[in-house]
Amino acid sequence: MPELIAPAVRLHAAWLEAHDEWGPGRHEDGFGLRPSDEVHSPAGFAAWVARLAGESDPTRPLDTGRVRCTYRWIVEGDRVLGGIALRHGLDDVLLRIGHIGYGIRPSARRQGLATWALGRMLGEARTLGLDRVLVVCEAGNVASARTIEHHGGVREDSRDSEPGPVRRYWIEL
């Protein structure tokens, strides 16, 4: 049975396996991975996991221009199946990408994991006191659109963005 957990250093090899499955240069939504993150070495991976924990921790200061974010990995046993991130607020940049971003590794898709994980993160959003959340998906990603709509997402519009056209949905909490 899958579970959502905070990013964990102990899953380094399992995370790299999932990362490799996406393929080079592919964006993996939900993991908070930046181009500057070095995740292949144990020290680099530990530093990245520590950064993610810091962005989630309300007692730690954030870098200027950053919004608090809760990261969760979708795991089953010691296998990393995907990631999901909940941004606690929106600024001008985040209005383009939304409160919640998620990604499921290719071999774990079409099993309902994204729908399950989004439902869990919506619960966390309610706990944070959010009234509604913005969720964005690529215009051609029908599976993601269905996942969002399953949770009551109401399409606001479609827009052009850096990676290409996207659909924007609001989910009332």
Secondary structure by P-SEA (a helix, b strand, c coil): ccccccccccaaaaaaaaaaaacccccccccccccccccccaaaaaaaaaaaaaaacccccccccccbbbbbbbccccccccbbbbbccccccccccccccccccccccccaaaaaaaaaaaaaaaaacccbbbbbccccaaaaaaaaaaabbbbcbbbbccccbbbbbbbcc
